[in-house]
Amino acid sequence: MTYRKRKFQSDYVDHLNMSSTEIRKVQGRRVWDSRGRPTVEVEITLASDVTGRAIAPAGASTGTGEALDLRDGGSALGGLGINTALAAVNGEIASLLIGRDAKDQAELDHALIELDGTPNRSRLGGNATVATSMALLHATAAAAGHPIWRYLAGSDGGVIMPLPEIQIFGGGAHAARRVDVQDFMIMCPAASSFSEALEWTAEVYRAAGDIMKRAGKLQGVADEGGYWPAFANNEEALDALVRSIEAAGLKPGNQVAISLDIAASEFGRGGKYSLALEDRKLDTADMIEMLGGWLKAYPIVSIEDPLAEDDPEGFKEFTSRHGSSCQIIGDDFLVTNAARVTEAIKNGSVNAVLIKPNQAGTITETFEALSVAKKAGFRTIVSARSGETEDVTIAHLAVGWGAKQLKVGSFSRSERMAKWNEVLRIEEVLGKEAVFAGWSALNLAKNPVLAAAMG
């Protein structure tokens, strides 16, 4: 892989010179995420006195191939301390970067990768490298005098507002496995704008809360802000989601559709799956049959990680059967890795890729995975993690890179709303030039349930 100037560094970078973009200071600090756990923030100051600042998120459901957070272990903070990662930022990483040109993002990211020297960032910590890499992007965009989304899109780049994918019920690792499926979400592809999509979501989220409260099913909220349910089985959650859409005065399938993150690696291994909620044991064929039944019964447009990451043949079979009518996303399966995405393209394992910067470890590697996917015609979804902060970098990446979809979590808790609200601001700036991705983000003309719903 050649780490030269990438497309994500737009024509704006050509107007910068090192007298303004030389790195003068790199500061790592401990801050706290949405679970009250420590995480790494990096602030980079340039010669022009502009700064860039970014915070590393953390996932609960993680793929084995993703960049690893470096944690201290021991008894303090449950072993989750990040003093070692901070020492790397303020020591080796600072020494590497100070005096160099921040606008050389790809070269600096490559230098970080070489400095770490491991395939999964386990020496310096993926939390250290991704916060540093994102801070570099923030600093360079600031030096260019543009918000990140515009800096990435360029002066003549068309900008598309992403279709939001928003959790209503949280389960799996985000809610102590109270339901097996990790995310029960909605998408509003028939909305006329990003703003309207959020308004429709707000109505569905409110209706879902009312329905659950009246039924005695409401247990609180899960890690990503979705309702923490007490359903008897996964189908009950799907039924409740459809009723919530209807109670909001919207049409399931026609205006609002369902998206699921199965996160099957959390309860499946070696082709065997254990549904704790229903005390059922399934094999790969059974899982495919069950999910296929859901696709026939409910207005589902997207399924993420339908099989476990160690079940590539299951992915291929599921995509072969349902890829024309459903967006099938690889998350733990692909971990924002360009080589894995390339292999999935070759094998027809999925037709969409979840893009998480902290899975890759740097912005350059993140963009590489997204670019490979887009070139193959795969859909791309920029995504947050379950452990989040006020950092809004991914909102800018989704818009600036034209990902067409954005997954942040639910419609509550400020670490989530900060990102939704940031895209609203971008849409406002664009005004009449703002184009909402809507149905074009999905391209699912063959979905029979949607076809029936839309008449």
C-alpha positions in Angstrom: 0.0 0.0 0.0 1.4 3.4 -1.0 0.8 6.1 1.6 0.8 9.2 -0.5 -1.7 12.0 -0.6 -5.2 10.4 -0.6 -8.4 11.7 -2.1 -9.7 12.4 1.4 -7.2 15.3 1.4 -9.0 17.5 -1.0 -7.7 20.4 -3.1 -7.7 22.6 0.0 -4.5 20.9 1.2 -2.7 22.3 -1.9 -3.1 25.9 -0.5 -1.3 25.1 2.8 2.3 25.4 3.5 4.4 24.0 6.3 5.0 27.4 7.9 1.4 27.1 9.1 0.9 23.3 9.4 4.1 22.3 11.1 3.3 20.3 14.3 4.5 22.2 17.4 2.8 20.3 20.2 1.1 16.9 20.8 -0.8 16.6 24.0 -2.6 13.4 25.2 -5.0 13.6 28.1 -7.4 11.3 29.9 -11.1 12.1 29.4 -14.2 10.0 30.1 -16.6 8.2 27.7 -20.4 7.6 27.9 -19.9 4.6 30.2 -17.8 6.6 32.6 -14.7 4.8 31.5 -11.4 6.5 30.7 -10.4 7.2 27.1 -7.7 9.0 25.2 -8.0 12.6 23.9 -5.3 14.0 21.7 -4.8 17.7 21.0 -2.4 18.8 18.3 -1.2 22.4 17.9 0.3 23.7 14.7 2.7 26.6 14.0 -0.2 28.8 13.1 -1.6 28.2 16.6 -4.7 26.4 15.3 -5.5 23.1 17.1 -7.1 19.8 16.4 -8.6 17.7 19.0 -10.2 14.2 18.9 -11.3 11.4 21.3 -11.1 7.7 20.9 -14.4 5.8 21.3 -14.6 2.2 22.5 -16.8 -0.8 21.6 -18.4 -3.4 23.7 -19.1 -5.8 20.8 -15.7 -6.1 19.1 -14.3 -8.1 16.2 -11.1 -10.1 16.8 -9.3 -8.4 13.9 -9.8 -4.8 14.9 -7.2 -2.4 16.4 -6.9 -3.0 20.1 -7.4 -0.4 22.8 -4.4 -0.3 25.2 -5.6 -0.6 28.8 -3.4 -0.7 31.9 -4.9 -3.8 33.6 -4.6 -4.2 37.4 -7.3 -3.2 39.9 -7.6 0.6 39.3 -10.6 1.5 37.3 -11.4 -2.1 36.7 -8.2 -2.5 34.7 -9.5 0.0 32.1 -7.0 2.8 32.8 -5.2 4.3 29.8 -2.0 5.7 31.4 0.1 3.5 29.2 -1.6 4.7 26.0 -1.2 8.3 27.2 2.5 7.8 27.8 2.7 6.6 24.2 1.0 9.7 22.9 3.0 12.1 25.1 6.3 10.2 24.5 6.9 8.2 21.3 4.1 9.6 19.2 4.8 13.2 20.1 8.5 12.7 19.3 7.6 11.2 16.0 5.2 14.1 15.0 6.6 17.3 16.3 8.3 19.3 13.6 6.6 17.4 10.8 3.9 18.7 8.4 0.3 17.9 9.6 -1.1 18.0 6.1 0.8 14.9 5.2 -1.9 12.8 6.8 -1.3 9.5 5.0 2.5 9.7 5.5 2.0 10.5 9.2 -0.5 7.7 9.7 1.9 5.3 8.0 4.6 6.5 10.4 2.3 5.7 13.3 1.7 2.3 12.0 5.4 1.6 11.6 6.1 3.0 15.0 3.6 0.7 16.6 5.0 -2.3 14.7 2.1 -4.7 15.4 -0.7 -5.8 13.2 -3.4 -4.6 15.6 -1.9 -1.5 17.3 -1.4 -3.4 20.5 1.9 -1.8 21.4 0.9 1.9 21.3 -2.8 1.2 21.5 -5.5 1.7 18.8 -7.0 4.3 21.2 -3.8 6.3 21.0 -3.3 6.0 17.3 -6.9 6.8 16.2 -7.2 9.8 18.5 -3.9 11.1 17.2 -4.9 10.5 13.5 -8.3 12.2 13.9 -6.7 15.1 15.7 -4.3 15.5 12.8 -7.3 15.7 10.4 -9.0 18.3 12.7 -5.9 20.4 12.8 -5.3 20.4 9.1 -8.9 21.2 8.3 -8.7 24.1 10.8 -5.5 25.4 9.2 -7.3 25.3 5.8 -10.1 27.4 7.3 -12.8 24.8 6.7 -14.9 22.3 8.7 -13.8 18.8 8.2 -16.7 17.8 6.0 -16.0 20.6 3.5 -12.2 19.9 3.7 -12.8 16.3 2.8 -15.4 16.9 0.1 -13.3 19.6 -1.6 -14.3 22.8 -3.4 -16.1 21.1 -6.2 -17.2 17.9 -4.4 -20.9 17.1 -4.4 -22.2 16.6 -0.8 -24.8 14.1 0.1 -26.6 14.1 3.5 -26.5 10.5 5.0 -29.4 8.4 5.7 -29.5 7.9 9.5 -29.7 4.4 11.1 -31.1 4.9 14.6 -31.5 2.4 17.4 -34.9 2.2 19.1 -34.4 -0.9 21.2 -30.9 -2.0 22.5 -30.0 -5.6 23.2 -27.0 -8.0 23.0 -23.8 -6.7 24.6 -25.4 -3.3 25.0 -28.1 -4.5 27.3 -26.8 -7.5 29.2 -28.2 -9.8 26.5 -31.8 -9.0 27.6 -32.6 -9.7 23.9 -30.2 -11.5 21.6 -30.2 -9.0 18.7 -28.0 -6.1 19.6 -29.7 -3.3 17.7 -33.3 -2.9 16.6 -33.2 0.2 14.5 -35.2 2.3 12.0 -34.3 4.1 8.9 -36.4 6.8 7.2 -35.5 6.7 3.5 -38.7 8.3 2.4 -38.0 11.5 4.3 -37.3 14.6 2.3 -34.2 15.7 4.3 -31.9 14.6 7.1 -33.8 17.0 9.3 -37.2 15.3 8.5 -35.6 11.9 9.0 -34.7 12.9 12.6 -38.1 14.3 13.2 -39.8 11.1 12.2 -37.4 9.1 14.3 -38.2 11.3 17.3 -41.9 10.4 16.9 -41.1 6.7 16.6 -38.8 6.8 19.6 -41.4 8.6 21.7 -44.1 6.2 20.7 -41.9 3.1 21.4 -41.3 4.4 24.9 -45.1 4.9 25.5 -45.9 1.4 24.2 -43.3 -0.3 26.3 -44.2 1.7 29.4 -47.9 0.7 29.1 -47.0 -2.9 28.6 -44.6 -3.0 31.6 -41.7 -3.9 29.3 -39.5 -0.8 29.9 -36.3 -1.5 31.9 -34.4 1.7 31.2 -32.0 2.6 28.4 -29.1 0.6 27.0 -25.5 1.7 26.2 -26.4 3.5 23.0 -29.5 5.2 24.4 -32.1 2.8 23.0 -34.8 1.4 25.3 -33.7 -1.6 27.4 -36.6 -4.0 26.9 -38.0 -7.0 28.7 -39.3 -8.9 25.6 -40.0 -12.6 25.7 -38.4 -13.2 22.3 -36.8 -11.3 19.4 -39.9 -11.4 17.3 -41.8 -9.5 20.1 -39.3 -6.7 19.7 -39.8 -6.6 15.9 -43.6 -6.5 16.5 -43.2 -3.7 19.0 -41.0 -1.8 16.5 -43.7 -2.0 13.8 -46.4 -0.9 16.2 -44.2 2.1 17.3 -43.8 3.2 13.7 -47.6 3.0 13.2 -48.3 4.7 16.5 -46.1 7.6 15.3 -48.4 8.0 12.3 -46.0 6.6 9.8 -46.2 3.7 7.4 -43.8 0.7 8.0 -41.9 -0.1 4.9 -43.3 2.8 2.9 -41.9 5.7 5.0 -39.9 4.0 7.8 -38.1 0.6 7.6 -36.3 -1.6 10.0 -32.6 -2.3 10.3 -31.0 -4.9 12.6 -27.6 -5.5 14.0 -27.5 -9.2 14.9 -23.9 -9.0 16.2 -23.9 -12.8 15.8 -20.3 -13.2 17.0 -21.6 -12.4 20.5 -23.5 -15.6 20.7 -22.1 -17.8 17.9 -18.9 -19.7 17.2 -18.0 -22.6 15.0 -21.3 -22.5 13.2 -23.3 -22.9 16.4 -25.5 -20.2 17.8 -27.2 -19.9 21.2 -30.2 -17.7 21.6 -30.2 -17.1 25.4 -33.6 -15.3 25.4 -35.4 -18.3 24.0 -33.0 -21.1 25.1 -32.5 -22.2 21.5 -29.5 -23.8 19.8 -29.2 -23.1 16.1 -26.7 -24.0 13.4 -25.8 -21.9 10.5 -28.6 -23.1 8.3 -31.1 -22.5 11.1 -29.8 -18.9 11.6 -30.2 -18.2 7.9 -33.7 -19.7 7.9 -34.7 -17.7 11.0 -33.4 -14.4 9.6 -34.9 -15.1 6.2 -38.3 -15.6 7.9 -37.9 -12.2 9.5 -37.2 -10.6 6.1 -40.4 -12.1 4.8 -42.5 -11.0 7.7 -41.2 -7.5 8.5 -40.1 -4.4 6.5 -36.4 -5.0 7.1 -34.0 -3.3 4.7 -30.6 -4.0 6.5 -29.0 -6.7 8.6 -25.6 -6.3 10.1 -23.4 -9.3 11.0 -26.1 -11.9 10.5 -23.6 -14.7 11.1 -20.5 -14.9 13.3 -17.2 -13.6 12.1 -15.8 -17.1 11.9 -18.7 -18.3 9.6 -17.7 -16.9 6.2 -19.6 -19.6 4.3 -22.7 -18.6 6.3 -22.2 -15.0 5.2 -21.9 -16.1 1.5 -25.0 -18.2 1.7 -27.1 -15.5 3.4 -26.0 -12.9 0.9 -26.6 -15.2 -2.0 -30.2 -15.7 -0.9 -31.0 -12.2 0.3 -28.5 -9.7 -1.0 -30.8 -8.4 -3.8 -33.5 -7.5 -1.2 -31.5 -6.5 1.9 -28.4 -4.6 2.8 -26.1 -7.1 4.4 -23.4 -5.4 6.4 -20.0 -6.7 7.6 -18.9 -5.2 10.9 -17.0 -7.7 13.2 -16.6 -9.7 10.0 -14.6 -7.0 8.2 -13.4 -4.6 11.0 -12.9 -1.7 8.6 -10.0 -3.5 7.0 -9.3 -3.0 3.3 -7.9 -6.5 2.8 -10.9 -8.1 4.4 -13.2 -5.9 2.4 -11.4 -7.0 -0.8 -11.8 -10.6 0.2 -15.5 -10.1 0.9 -16.0 -8.5 -2.5 -14.3 -11.5 -4.2 -16.4 -14.0 -2.3 -19.7 -12.1 -2.3 -19.9 -12.4 1.5 -21.8 -9.1 2.1 -22.9 -6.0 0.1 -22.2 -3.3 2.6 -19.5 -2.3 5.0 -19.6 -0.6 8.4 -16.8 2.0 8.7 -15.4 2.6 12.2 -12.2 4.6 12.5 -11.1 3.0 15.7 -11.4 -0.5 14.3 -8.8 0.5 11.7 -6.6 2.6 13.9 -6.0 5.6 11.6 -7.9 7.8 9.3 -5.9 6.6 6.3 -6.7 3.0 6.9 -10.4 3.9 7.5 -10.5 5.7 4.2 -8.8 2.8 2.4 -11.5 0.4 3.5 -14.3 2.8 2.6 -12.8 3.4 -0.9 -12.3 -0.2 -1.7 -16.0 -0.9 -0.7 -17.3 2.1 -2.7 -15.3 1.1 -5.8 -17.0 -2.3 -5.7 -20.4 -0.8 -5.4 -20.9 -1.8 -1.8 -22.9 0.5 0.5 -20.9 2.2 3.2 -22.1 3.2 6.7 -19.9 5.3 9.0 -20.5 4.2 12.5 -20.0 5.2 16.2 -19.2 2.8 19.0 -21.2 1.9 22.1 -18.7 3.8 24.3 -18.8 7.3 22.8 -18.1 10.9 23.7 -18.9 14.4 22.5 -16.5 14.0 19.6 -18.3 14.5 16.3 -15.6 13.4 13.8 -17.7 10.6 12.3 -20.5 13.0 11.4 -18.0 14.9 9.2 -16.6 11.7 7.7 -20.0 10.5 6.7 -20.8 13.7 4.9 -17.3 14.6 3.6 -16.6 11.1 2.2 -20.1 10.6 0.8 -20.8 7.5 2.8 -24.6 7.9 2.4 -25.4 6.3 5.7 -24.6 7.1 9.3 -25.1 4.9 12.4 -24.6 6.7 15.8 -26.9 4.8 18.2 -30.2 5.9 19.5 -32.1 9.2 19.8 -31.2 10.0 23.3 -28.0 10.7 25.4 -25.9 13.7 24.4 -22.9 11.6 23.1 -25.4 10.4 20.4 -27.3 13.7 19.9 -24.1 15.7 19.4 -23.4 13.8 16.2 -27.0 13.9 14.9 -27.1 17.7 15.6 -23.7 18.2 13.9 -25.2 16.8 10.6 -28.2 19.1 11.1 -25.9 22.1 11.2 -24.1 20.9 8.0 -27.4 20.5 6.2 -28.4 24.0 7.3 -25.1 25.4 5.9 -25.7 23.7 2.6 -29.3 25.0 2.4 -30.9 24.2 -0.9 -27.8 22.5 -2.1 -28.2 19.7 0.5 -29.2 16.4 -1.1 -30.6 13.7 1.2 -29.5 10.1 0.3 -32.9 8.6 1.1 -33.7 5.4 -0.8 -30.6 5.8 -3.0 -28.5 4.8 -0.1 -30.1 1.3 0.0 -30.9 0.4 -3.7 -33.4 -2.3 -2.7 -36.0 -2.4 -5.4 -36.4 -6.2 -5.1 -37.5 -6.2 -1.4 -40.9 -7.9 -1.5 -42.1 -6.6 1.8 -41.2 -3.0 0.9 -42.8 -3.4 -2.6 -46.1 -4.5 -1.0 -45.9 -1.7 1.6 -45.3 0.9 -1.1 -48.2 -0.4 -3.2 
